[in-house]
Amino acid sequence: MQTSKQLFTHISSQGKLTFSLEQRDVPTPKPHEVIVRMDAAPINPSDMWPMFGPADLREAKFDADANALTAPVHESMLMRIKSRLDQKLPVGNEGAGTVVAAGDSPAAQALIGKTVGVLSGATYAQFCCVPVQACLVHNEGTTAAQAASSFVNPLTALGMVETMRMEGHTGLVHTAAASSLGQMLNKICLAEDVPLVNIVRKAEQVDILKKIGAKYIVNSSADSFKQDLYKALEETGATLAFDAIGGGTLVSDILTAMEMVGSKDAKGFNTYGSESNKQVYIYGGLDFSPTTLNRAYGMTWGIGGWLLMRFLGKLELPKVLALHKRVANEINTTFAIDFSAELTLEEAMQPKNIAQYFAKKTGEKYLINPSKS
């Protein structure tokens, strides 16, 4: 039986992370499943919490003989991750490769030899067994590296625009806007004439977005941030925001600016603020500090969480397949990503490399190639 090297994560109830590379048998695919030789799997921010949880990576130690990295987890954090304690779990949300074996259903057999993106939660492995429904089939000539990020970023960007339309908004606000996802969202909004306000934190990130044609860019570190945000919201009429930061006052600042725009022509008491709904969805956690709300935005507003898979679950299958097709057709344009480094499975465990990709720096995107020695 063929074996596959695969990365696993384990956090014990005694407070110890073990991140290990192990050999596993490659299963025989069921009728509706395929075996994909994984040639590319991105390290997304959403992968890092499953990989390491709240471990203190400053104290990480790598044992080359055991093919394992260990790090302590503070006792106060263990209740937060109770559901995963004392379990060895696979990692890797998405990736791409070639279908090398398939079950006997016609749908599975039709994928043999195809380059596919897969969404499985276990893509940091040489071989991945997934159902046909978890595959996004790419056009001939697309490489695994090009197809590696077929799901998380592209479908999130498309999902944001779809959410805007479903909820009756006409413009968007996005934070951490110079990220790979943010650049994809800009390309979609520019193509579809959707007003988009981009919030960044550094001057160089402003330059990144200007180069791809972004019109509304505000820098949250600038002294004029609140005035600039108000002006951008006034010009765009955006009342829906997607926030990748989470902590701090940014969510509250966005809602306050939206309310100021909505109430600029109000007369009289205006006790309950503007009538238009102001909504912020938090979809990321770059800042794990508390979300601080300084309520100055009337009574017609909402804050919630937004998760890609739960959003897709609300859509009819034809709509999901249409989104998949668009991703495949535009994987080298709208949804193209430049990776700054390619790592082997072994290299992805090295503390010096973890420090690089865990920093989540704008413009730096890391790719694991499980098939590379």
N, C-alpha and C positions, 0 to 999 in steps of 0.2 A: 504494500500500500504506500502511496506517495505521502510524503510529509511536507509540512509547511512551517517556516519560522513565523512567529507571531508575537506581537507585544501585548502584555497583560499588565493590569494595575490591581493592586491589593492594598487595602488599608485595614490594619488589625484593630480590634477593640482596645488594644493596649497603646494605640497611637503610633503606629509605624507604617509608613508607605513603602511598598516594594514594587518597583517598576521593572519588569523582567521580560527577557526574550526567551521564548520556549519553542519547542518542536511540538506540532500537533498533526495528527493524521488528517489528510484531506478526505472529506466524506464522499460517498457515492451520491450524486445528485438525485433527488426525487424527480418525478415526472415534470414538475413545474419549476425546477431549479436549474441553475447553470453554475459552472466553476469558472471563475475569472482569475487569470494570472495578473496580479496587481503590479503595475509598472509605475504608478504615480498616485500619491495620496497627500493632499495638502495638510498642513498643520494650521487649522483655523483657531481663532480665539475660543470658539465654542468647544474645541477639543481639549483645551488645557485643564478645565475643571475636572472632566472625567479622568484625564491622565494623572493629575497630581493632587486634585482636591485642595484642601487648605494646608498641605504639607509645607514646612519651612525649607525651601530649596536652597537657602543659604548654607544649610548644614547637610546637604546631600552628599552621599558617598557612593562611588561606583566600584563594584567588584567585578573585574574583567573575567575572572575564573568562573564566577557564578552567573555571568551575564545579567546582572541585576544592579539597580540603583536603589538606595534606601534613603529615607529622610524622615525626620520626626513630624508628628502631627500633635499640636497642643491639645491637651485634654479638654479644654473649654470648647473646642471645635467639633468634638466627636458626635455630640447629639445632633448637630446640624447635618451630618452625613450618616445618620444611623442606618438608613436603608441599604447602604453599600458595604457596611463593615463586615470583615471576615469573609469576603467573597472575592475570588479572582475573576476579573472582568476584562473582556477585550476592549480595545480602543480604536479610534479612527472613524469619524463620521462618514466620510466619503472618499472616493478615489476613482481610478479608471484603469482599464487594462483590456486584455483580449480574452474572449470566451474560448476556453480550450476543451471544455466538456459540457454535456448537457443531458438533462433527463429526456425521456422519450416522448414528451408532448410536442406537437408541431411548433408551438410558440417557442419552446426552449431550443429545439433543434435548429430553428431558423436563425438563432443568434451565434452559432458556432463560427468562429473566425472574426466576429464583429468586434470593433472597439466600442466599449460601453462605459458610461459613468455608472457608478453604483453608490447607493446609500444604504449602509448596513450597520454602522456602529462597530465594525470589526475589520476595517480596511487596512490597518497597519499589519499586513500579513502577506506572505508570498502568494497565497491562493485564498480566494474568498468564495464561499458558497452562498448564493442569494437566489431568491425567487425572481422569476422573469419580471414581475411588477416593480422590482427594485432597480431595474436597469433603465438607463436612458441611452438609447442607441444613437451613435454618432454617424455622421456622413463619412463616406469613404475618403481616406486621406487625412482625417483628423487623427493626431497622435494622442497617446495616453496622457502625456504632459499637458497638451492643450485641453483635453477633456477632464482633467483631474478635478477641477472645481466646477462641476456641472450642476450641483444642487444648492448648496448652502447660500453662496453669494448671489448667483443669478436668480434663483427662485425667490429669495428674500427681496431683492430689488423689484422684481416683477410683482411680488405679493404686496409690497407697499403701495404701488400704484393701483393695483386692483382693490385694495382695502379703501383707498381714497375714493374710488368711484362707487364702491358698494355702500359706503357710508355717507355719500352726498357731499363730500368736500371737493374743492376745486384747485387746491394747491397744497404743497408739502413743505415741511421743515425736516432736515436731517442733521443729526450731530455726528461727530467723528467723520465728517463728510469727505475727507481726502483719502479715506481707506479704499481698498480694492472694491468693496461693496459700494461705497459712496460714489466712486467714479463710474461704476456700472449704472447706478441710479441716475446720475447726471446724463449719461448717454441716452437712457430710455426717455427721460423727461424732455430732453432737447428734441429727440425724434418725434415725440408725441405732443409737443407744445404744452407741457405741464409745468406751471411755475414751481420752482424749487428753491428754497432758501437753505444754503449750506452753512453750517456752523463748524468752524475749525478752531484750533487752539494755537497755531503758530503761523508766522508770516510765510514760511516756505510752503505750508499747506495751501495757502491762498494761491500761490504761484502754480501749484500742481493743478488746481481746479481751473484756473484761468486758461491754462494751456489746452484744456479740452472743451473750452467754450462756456463754462459755467457763468451765469449772469449775476446771481445774487450770492455773495460770499461775505460772511461776517466772522470776525475773529473774537472769540470769547475772552482772550487775554488783553484785548485793546481797551484803553480807558473809555472809548466811545462805544463799547459793545452794545449797551442797552439802547442807545440812540440809533445805532446802525441796524439793530434787529428790528426796532419799531419801523424804521423807514422801509426795510425789506418786506416786512409783513404788510405794511400799508400798500406797497406797490403790487404785491402778489395776491393778497387776500387769503393767504394760507391759514387754515384753521386746524390742520392735522400735522402732528410731529411724531417722528420716530427717533427715540433717544438710545444711543449705544452706551452712554456713560453711566446713568443710574444714580450715583451718589451726588451729594451737594445740592446747590440751588438752581441748577440749569433748567430743570423741568419747570420749576416755579417761575423763573425768569421768562421762559417762553410763553407760559400761560398769561403772565402779567402783561407782556407786550401784545399778545393777541387781544386781550381785553381792552387795552388802551386804544388799539385800532378800532375794535368793535364799538366802543363807546365814545369815540372822538366827537360825534355830532349829537350826543345825548343832551337833553335839557330836563330840568326838574330833578327829582330825587335820584332816579336811576338806582334804586336800592339794590336790585338783584342783578345789575350788570346787563351786558348785551345779550340778545336772544340767540345769536348764532352759537352752536356748540363748538367748544374748544376742546380738543382731545390730544393727549400725549400718550403714546405707547412706548414703554421701556422694553427694549428687546435685547439689551446687552448689559454687561456689568464691568466696564472698564474701571469704575470706581465703586468699591463695595461699601463706602461709608453711607450713612443714612441719607435717604432722599428728603431734603428739607423743603417744606412747603410754607411759603409766606403768603397766605391767602388774600389776594387782592385782585381777584378775577371773577367777581360776581358769583352766580349760582348755576351757570350753565357750562359745565366743564367736566372732564373725566380724565383719570389717569389709570392705566391698566398695563398688563403685560401682553406681549405679542410674541408668538412662537410659530415658526414656519410650518411645522408639520401639522399643528392644530388648525392653522389657517387653510392649508391645502385640504384638510379633511372636510372643510365646509363646501368645497367646490365639487361640481359634477365631474365625472371622469373625463368627458370630452374636453372640458376646460383645462384640466391638468395635463392631458396629452398635448393640447395645443401649446401650453407653456413649455413642455418638454421639447416640442418640435422647434419652437423659436430659439431655445437655448442651443440646440444642435446646429441650427442654421447660422447663428450669430456667435458661435463660440470663439471665433478668431477676430471678432470685431467688438461688438457691444460687451461681450463677456470675457474678453481676453485678459489674462493675468500674466504678468512677468514675475517669475520666481527668482529670488535673489540667491538661493542656494539649494542644492539637491543633496539629501542625506541618505545613507543606508539605514536600515533598521538599527544596526549597531551604533552608528554615529548619532542617531536621534536620542540615544540614552546617555551620551556623554555630557557631563555637567557644563562644560564650556559651550556646547551647542544649545543645550536647554536654556542657558542664560541669554543666548542670542534670540531664540525664537519666542521665549516667554516674555520678552520685553515688549512685544507687539508694536514695534515701531512702524510708523507710516512709511510705505515704500519697501518694506522688508517682508517677504513672504517665503516661507520655507516649504519644501516639497520632500516627502519621503519616497524613495524608489525601493520598494520591498524586493524587487528582483535583482537589484544591484548588489554585488558582493562588496 
